[in-house]
Amino acid sequence: MPGAEGPLRIAVAGGSIGGLCAGLALHGTDFDVQVYERVFGPMETRGAGIVVQGELIDLLRTHGAGALPTTQCRVRRYLSPEGGEGEVQRAPQDFTSWEAIYRTLVAAFPADRYHWGATLTDFGNGDGVVRAHIDGHGVVEADVLVAADGAQSPTRRRLLPDLSSTYAGYVAWRGTLDEADAPPDLVRFFDDAFTFCRGPFGRTPSWPTSSPATAPTPPPGNGA
């Protein structure tokens, strides 16, 4: 294997949160890592708030990333469909947003190793290496190819042809409301709480989340 004479060469297809987590961890282990993302330029937000997991904080701290913008709550509140203040229990929790995680990760990863506008179109093995066909880069040789380019990607369908999306039995709607646009009494009620309400046709959770504007700005990407 060519990588036996030097750092293992790793190509990561997909530069969203999954690909960046893999890239940051592998780069921090002194592997030769390049991340290829099909989107041109920094990604736009995906979804709303996210509960912060300890493994993510450990990854960011271990590899010298900037502080992840978060919000916190001290309690969980369970509302009744009939109304009222609901039941409250102590349950400290940290929250963040998709965009805050993405910006923190991409700011921590070397800009010259993160390539925007680079789509994995094909790959194959030969002579002990992986040959990845990537738009704008031709054939990239690597010792390992990490496929992090999405659940609906051609790569996933090729590697896992028997898997397909199935209906989970429910539909999830997600959205955000800027605190500045909410009535003050509503802000006070939901502040410092992870709030749940279970009705006859579903469940509604609500929690505070961090503003993407507080996350690090991604550095200029490498389009070459």
C-alpha positions in Angstrom: 0.0 0.0 0.0 1.5 3.4 -1.0 0.4 4.9 2.3 2.7 2.5 4.2 5.7 4.7 3.2 4.0 7.9 4.6 0.8 9.1 6.1 -2.3 7.2 5.0 -4.0 9.1 2.2 -7.8 9.5 3.0 -10.3 11.1 0.6 -13.6 12.1 2.3 -16.5 12.5 -0.1 -19.0 14.9 1.6 -18.1 18.0 3.6 -21.2 18.4 5.8 -21.2 17.6 9.5 -20.5 13.9 9.1 -17.6 14.4 6.6 -16.1 17.2 8.6 -16.2 15.2 11.8 -14.5 12.3 10.1 -12.0 14.6 8.4 -11.1 16.5 11.6 -10.6 13.3 13.6 -8.5 11.7 10.9 -6.5 14.8 10.2 -5.8 15.1 13.9 -4.3 11.6 13.8 -1.8 12.8 11.3 -3.4 11.1 8.3 -3.2 12.9 4.9 -6.9 13.9 4.6 -8.7 15.8 1.8 -12.4 16.6 2.0 -14.5 17.0 -1.2 -17.9 18.7 -1.0 -20.2 19.0 -4.0 -21.7 22.4 -2.9 -20.0 25.5 -4.2 -19.3 27.7 -1.1 -20.4 27.5 2.5 -23.6 25.5 3.0 -26.9 27.0 4.0 -28.6 25.9 7.2 -30.2 22.5 7.5 -33.0 22.3 10.0 -33.4 23.9 13.3 -32.0 23.2 16.8 -29.8 20.2 17.8 -29.2 18.8 21.3 -25.5 18.9 22.0 -23.8 15.5 22.5 -20.7 15.0 24.7 -18.9 13.2 21.8 -19.1 16.3 19.6 -17.7 18.6 22.4 -14.9 16.0 23.0 -14.1 16.0 19.2 -14.0 19.8 19.0 -11.8 20.2 22.1 -9.4 17.4 21.2 -8.7 19.0 17.8 -8.5 22.6 18.8 -11.7 23.9 17.4 -13.3 27.1 18.5 -16.0 27.2 21.1 -19.3 25.9 19.9 -22.1 28.5 20.3 -24.8 27.0 22.6 -27.8 27.9 24.7 -28.8 26.1 27.8 -31.9 25.2 29.8 -32.3 24.0 33.4 -35.6 22.3 33.3 -38.0 20.2 31.2 -41.6 21.3 31.1 -44.5 18.9 30.1 -47.6 20.7 29.0 -51.1 19.2 28.9 -53.3 19.7 25.9 -55.9 21.0 28.3 -53.7 24.0 29.1 -52.0 25.3 32.3 -48.3 25.7 33.3 -47.6 22.0 33.0 -45.2 19.8 35.1 -41.6 20.8 35.5 -38.6 18.7 36.4 -34.9 19.6 36.6 -33.0 18.4 33.5 -30.1 20.7 32.4 -29.5 20.5 28.6 -27.3 22.3 26.1 -28.5 23.2 22.6 -27.0 24.4 19.4 -27.9 24.6 15.7 -26.9 22.8 12.5 -25.2 25.9 11.1 -23.3 26.6 14.3 -21.9 23.0 14.3 -21.0 23.2 10.6 -19.3 26.6 10.9 -17.3 25.5 13.9 -16.1 22.3 12.2 -15.2 23.9 8.9 -13.4 26.7 10.6 -11.3 24.1 12.4 -10.4 22.1 9.4 -7.5 23.2 7.2 -8.9 25.4 4.4 -6.4 24.0 1.8 -7.7 20.5 2.4 -11.4 21.3 2.1 -12.6 21.5 -1.6 -15.9 23.1 -2.5 -17.7 22.2 -5.8 -16.1 18.8 -5.9 -18.5 15.9 -6.5 -17.6 12.3 -6.3 -18.9 10.7 -9.5 -17.3 7.3 -9.5 -14.7 5.2 -7.8 -12.9 1.9 -8.1 -10.0 -0.2 -6.7 -6.7 -1.0 -8.4 -3.0 -1.6 -7.6 -3.7 -1.3 -3.9 -5.4 2.2 -4.0 -8.8 3.7 -4.4 -9.3 5.8 -7.5 -12.0 8.4 -6.9 -13.4 10.4 -9.9 -14.1 13.9 -8.5 -15.4 16.8 -10.5 -12.7 19.4 -11.0 -10.0 17.2 -9.7 -9.9 14.3 -12.1 -8.9 10.9 -10.7 -7.8 11.2 -7.0 -5.8 8.3 -5.6 -6.2 7.5 -2.0 -5.6 4.6 0.4 -9.1 5.0 2.0 -12.3 6.6 0.7 -14.8 7.7 3.3 -18.3 8.0 1.8 -20.1 10.8 3.7 -22.0 12.3 0.8 -25.5 11.7 2.1 -28.2 9.1 2.6 -29.5 9.7 -1.0 -26.1 9.7 -2.7 -25.2 7.5 -5.7 -22.3 6.2 -3.6 -24.7 4.9 -0.9 -26.9 3.3 -3.5 -23.9 1.6 -5.0 -22.5 0.3 -1.8 -25.9 -0.6 -0.2 -28.1 -1.4 -3.1 -30.7 -3.3 -1.0 -31.4 -0.4 1.3 -34.1 2.1 0.7 -36.1 4.8 2.5 -39.2 3.6 4.3 -42.0 5.5 6.0 -41.3 5.7 9.8 -45.0 6.1 10.6 -45.0 9.9 11.3 -44.1 13.2 9.8 -41.8 15.7 11.5 -42.2 19.5 11.0 -39.4 21.7 12.2 -39.1 25.5 12.3 -37.6 28.4 14.2 -39.0 31.6 15.6 -36.7 34.5 16.1 -36.9 35.6 19.7 -37.2 39.2 18.6 -40.4 38.3 16.7 -42.0 36.6 19.7 -44.2 38.3 22.4 -42.2 38.9 25.6 -44.5 36.8 27.7 -44.1 33.9 25.3 -40.3 34.3 25.5 -40.3 34.3 29.3 -42.5 31.1 29.4 -40.2 29.1 27.1 -36.9 30.5 28.3 -34.7 28.2 30.2 -36.9 25.1 29.5 -37.1 22.2 27.1 -40.8 22.1 26.6 -43.0 19.2 25.5 -46.7 18.9 24.7 -48.3 15.6 23.8 -51.7 15.7 22.0 -53.9 13.2 20.4 -52.2 13.4 17.1 -48.5 13.9 17.9 -45.9 15.6 20.1 -44.5 19.1 20.0 -41.1 19.8 21.5 -39.7 23.4 21.8 -36.3 24.5 23.0 -33.9 27.5 22.7 -31.2 27.3 20.1 -28.1 29.3 19.3 -27.9 31.9 16.6 -25.7 31.0 13.5 -24.4 34.5 13.6 -22.4 33.7 16.7 -20.6 30.8 15.0 -17.1 31.2 13.4 -17.2 32.3 9.8 -15.9 29.6 7.4 -12.5 30.5 5.8 -12.3 30.8 2.0 -12.5 27.4 0.5 -10.2 25.7 -1.9 -12.0 25.3 -5.2 -9.0 23.7 -6.9 
